[in-house]
Amino acid sequence: MMNMMNNGHSGFMMGGMGLLHVLFWILIIAGAVLIVQWLSGRGKESALDILKKRYAKGEIDSEAFERMKKDIGEGKE
């Protein structure tokens, strides 16, 4: 006879479905955390890295590069 509480599904089946729901939400939360970490890590360039890119693009000349490098504390003292 069919039990009214589980609509004829076994307890194992309901337990498996509950486990799938938990795994689903764990994956969603873990994915969200990874996306936030990836997005926040994108802007972690050092001042010297930015300066090197500007020099490579031709935005500044070698004199400005050396002066700015000293200003940020990366130049020879």
GIKAMO-V260936 format. One record per residue. OMEGA is omega in radians with two decimals (999 if undefined). BURIAL is + if it has 9 or more other C-alpha atoms within 8 Angstrom, else -. D_LAST is the distance of its C-alpha to the last C-alpha in Angstrom with 2 decimals. Layout:
# GIKAMO-V260936
omega->(OMEGA | OMEGA)
burial->(BURIAL | BURIAL)
d_last->(D_LAST | D_LAST)
This chain:
# GIKAMO-V260936
omega->(-3.09 | 3.10 | -3.09 | -3.07 | -3.08 | 3.07 | 3.08 | 3.11 | 3.13 | 3.10 | 3.12 | -3.12 | 3.13 | 3.11 | 3.11 | 3.11 | 3.10 | 3.11 | 3.11 | 3.10 | 3.13 | 3.11 | 3.10 | -3.11 | 3.06 | 3.12 | 3.11 | -3.12 | 3.13 | 3.10 | 3.12 | 3.12 | 3.13 | 3.12 | 3.13 | 3.11 | -3.13 | -3.13 | -3.14 | 3.13 | -3.09 | -3.06 | -3.07 | 3.06 | 3.08 | 3.11 | 3.13 | 3.10 | 3.13 | 3.13 | 3.11 | 3.12 | 3.12 | 3.12 | -3.13 | 3.12 | -3.13 | -3.14 | 3.12 | 3.12 | -3.05 | 3.11 | 3.12 | 3.12 | -3.12 | 3.14 | 3.14 | 3.11 | 3.08 | -3.14 | -3.13 | 3.06 | -3.13 | -3.09 | 3.10 | -3.14 | 999)
burial->(- | - | - | - | - | - | - | - | - | - | - | - | - | + | - | - | - | - | - | - | - | - | - | - | - | - | - | - | - | - | - | - | - | - | - | - | - | - | - | - | - | - | - | - | - | - | - | + | - | + | + | + | - | + | + | - | - | - | - | + | - | - | - | - | + | + | - | + | + | + | - | + | - | - | + | - | -)
d_last->(88.14 | 85.04 | 83.08 | 82.33 | 78.90 | 77.28 | 79.42 | 80.41 | 76.91 | 76.32 | 73.96 | 71.79 | 71.37 | 70.35 | 67.92 | 66.35 | 66.04 | 64.38 | 61.92 | 61.16 | 60.49 | 58.08 | 56.25 | 56.16 | 54.50 | 52.02 | 50.98 | 50.75 | 48.58 | 46.31 | 45.95 | 45.05 | 42.39 | 40.86 | 40.90 | 39.18 | 36.47 | 35.98 | 35.83 | 33.40 | 31.06 | 30.86 | 28.39 | 25.70 | 23.16 | 19.51 | 17.71 | 15.84 | 19.35 | 20.77 | 18.13 | 18.82 | 22.51 | 22.36 | 20.70 | 23.32 | 26.09 | 25.11 | 24.66 | 21.37 | 20.26 | 17.20 | 15.73 | 16.36 | 15.04 | 11.55 | 11.66 | 13.10 | 10.79 | 7.88 | 10.82 | 11.81 | 8.70 | 8.83 | 6.31 | 3.78 | 0.00)
